[in-house]
Amino acid sequence: MKFIESKIQNVYIVEPEPFIDNRGMFARVFDKNEFKEIGHSKEIVNINHSTTKKKGSIRGMHFQYPPKAEIKIIKCIKGAIYDVVIDIRKGSPTFLQYHCETLSANNMKMLYVPEGFAHGFQALNDNVEMIYYTTEVYCAEKEGGIRYDDPIIGIKWPLEVTDISKKDRELKLLKNDFKGIDV
């Protein structure tokens, strides 16, 4: 696997190195020893699989507050997404900056998202499928979110928004006094 640092500290684009022959392809998507190279030491405790039916749909921007803050490894296994993470770590030099990456079944890229980031994505085609590896089990009491269209963040989504959950649409906008979370 190749780990490529993004412009935001501790966020990595992970590129599996597939073995291809006449039978097809094999690629390792997680190896705890290889992930140690980027400082990952927590156990993966949850793997989620999601589908998004409609091109242009947005899911996010979600996070969990400490002590349930989680590391995520995001992989698109069908179709393509515009994946976005926002740095909400208190005191970070890239606080409230975001990184975006196109993840697809074809490019096989994954995104490594450390604790202290909000995460979301937009489906770039119909019937997208995702796998999320996480270091914490979901905890509703510690759930947080940032609105997908928050002007303080200013995410430039590539497509018109076709669908978004009521819950995500109704997230409050950030205020200038938002200090972030400790992780």
C-alpha positions in Angstrom: 0.0 0.0 0.0 1.1 3.5 -0.6 0.2 6.3 1.9 0.1 9.7 0.4 -0.1 12.7 2.8 -2.8 15.2 2.1 -2.5 19.0 2.7 -4.0 18.3 6.1 -1.8 16.7 8.7 -2.7 13.0 9.5 -5.1 12.7 6.6 -3.8 10.1 4.0 -4.9 8.9 0.6 -4.3 5.2 0.7 -3.5 3.4 -2.6 -3.7 -0.4 -2.6 -1.1 -2.0 -4.9 -3.2 -4.7 -6.7 -1.8 -7.9 -8.1 -3.5 -8.5 -11.4 -3.4 -11.6 -13.6 -5.6 -13.5 -16.0 -8.0 -14.5 -13.1 -8.6 -10.9 -12.0 -7.2 -8.8 -9.2 -6.2 -9.1 -5.5 -5.4 -6.1 -3.3 -4.8 -5.8 0.4 -6.9 -2.9 1.9 -5.8 -3.2 5.5 -2.7 -4.5 7.2 -2.1 -3.3 10.7 1.6 -3.4 10.3 1.6 -1.2 7.2 -0.9 1.2 8.8 1.5 1.5 11.8 3.8 3.4 9.3 1.4 6.4 9.5 0.9 6.1 13.2 -2.3 4.1 13.2 -2.4 1.9 16.4 -6.1 1.6 17.2 -8.1 -1.5 16.6 -10.7 -1.5 13.9 -13.9 -2.4 15.8 -16.7 -1.7 13.2 -17.1 -2.1 9.5 -20.1 -0.5 7.8 -21.5 -0.9 4.3 -23.7 1.7 2.8 -25.5 2.3 -0.5 -26.6 5.6 -2.0 -29.1 5.4 -4.7 -29.1 8.8 -6.4 -26.3 10.7 -8.1 -25.8 14.1 -6.4 -27.0 12.8 -3.0 -24.9 14.0 0.0 -24.3 12.1 3.3 -22.6 14.1 6.0 -20.8 15.9 7.5 -20.6 13.6 10.5 -18.3 13.1 13.5 -18.4 11.7 17.0 -17.3 13.7 20.1 -14.7 12.3 22.5 -14.4 9.9 24.1 -16.1 8.2 21.1 -14.1 10.1 18.4 -13.2 7.7 15.7 -10.7 7.0 13.0 -12.3 6.1 9.7 -10.9 4.4 6.6 -13.3 5.1 3.7 -13.4 2.9 0.5 -15.8 3.2 -2.4 -16.5 -0.3 -3.8 -19.1 0.5 -6.5 -19.3 3.8 -8.5 -17.6 7.0 -7.4 -17.9 9.6 -4.7 -16.5 13.0 -3.9 -15.3 12.4 -0.3 -14.8 15.4 2.0 -13.2 15.7 5.5 -13.1 18.8 7.6 -10.5 19.4 10.3 -12.3 20.2 13.6 -9.4 19.6 15.9 -9.0 22.3 18.5 -5.7 24.2 17.9 -4.9 22.5 14.6 -3.0 24.6 12.1 -5.6 23.5 9.5 -8.7 24.0 11.7 -11.9 24.3 9.6 -10.0 23.5 6.4 -11.2 20.6 4.3 -9.7 18.0 2.0 -11.6 16.4 -0.8 -10.8 13.3 -2.8 -12.5 11.3 -5.5 -12.8 7.7 -4.4 -14.1 5.1 -6.9 -14.2 1.4 -7.5 -12.0 2.0 -10.5 -9.2 4.0 -8.8 -9.4 1.9 -5.6 -8.2 4.8 -3.5 -9.1 5.0 0.2 -9.1 7.9 2.6 -7.6 7.6 6.1 -9.5 10.0 8.4 -8.1 10.6 11.9 -10.0 11.5 15.0 -11.2 15.1 15.0 -12.6 15.3 11.5 -16.1 15.6 10.1 -16.7 13.3 7.1 -19.2 13.2 4.3 -19.5 12.6 0.6 -21.5 13.2 -2.6 -22.4 10.3 -4.9 -21.0 11.0 -8.4 -23.3 8.4 -10.0 -26.3 6.3 -9.1 -26.1 3.2 -6.8 -22.8 4.0 -5.0 -21.5 1.5 -2.4 -19.1 2.3 0.4 -17.3 0.5 3.1 -16.2 2.3 6.3 -13.7 0.8 8.7 -13.9 2.6 12.1 -12.2 2.4 15.5 -15.3 3.2 17.5 -18.8 1.8 17.5 -21.5 4.4 16.6 -22.7 6.3 19.7 -25.8 8.4 19.1 -25.2 10.5 22.3 -21.8 11.6 21.0 -22.9 12.3 17.4 -22.1 15.6 15.8 -22.4 17.2 12.4 -21.6 20.2 10.3 -24.0 21.3 7.6 -22.9 20.4 4.1 -23.4 24.0 2.9 -21.9 25.9 5.9 -20.5 29.1 4.5 -17.6 29.1 7.0 -16.4 25.9 5.4 -17.4 26.7 1.8 -17.3 23.2 0.3 -17.5 23.2 -3.5 -19.6 20.2 -4.2 -19.1 19.1 -7.8 -22.8 18.3 -8.5 -26.1 19.9 -7.7 -27.5 18.4 -4.5 -30.3 15.9 -5.4 -31.0 14.4 -2.0 -29.9 14.9 1.6 -31.5 13.6 4.8 -33.7 15.9 6.9 -31.3 15.5 9.8 -28.3 16.6 7.7 -30.3 19.5 6.2 -31.2 20.8 9.6 -27.8 20.8 11.2 -27.0 24.2 12.6 -24.5 26.5 10.9 -21.2 27.0 12.6 -20.7 30.3 14.4 -17.4 32.2 14.5 -17.0 31.1 18.2 -16.7 27.3 17.3 -13.5 26.2 18.9 -13.4 22.6 17.7 -13.0 19.4 19.6 -10.2 18.0 21.7 -8.9 14.6 20.5 
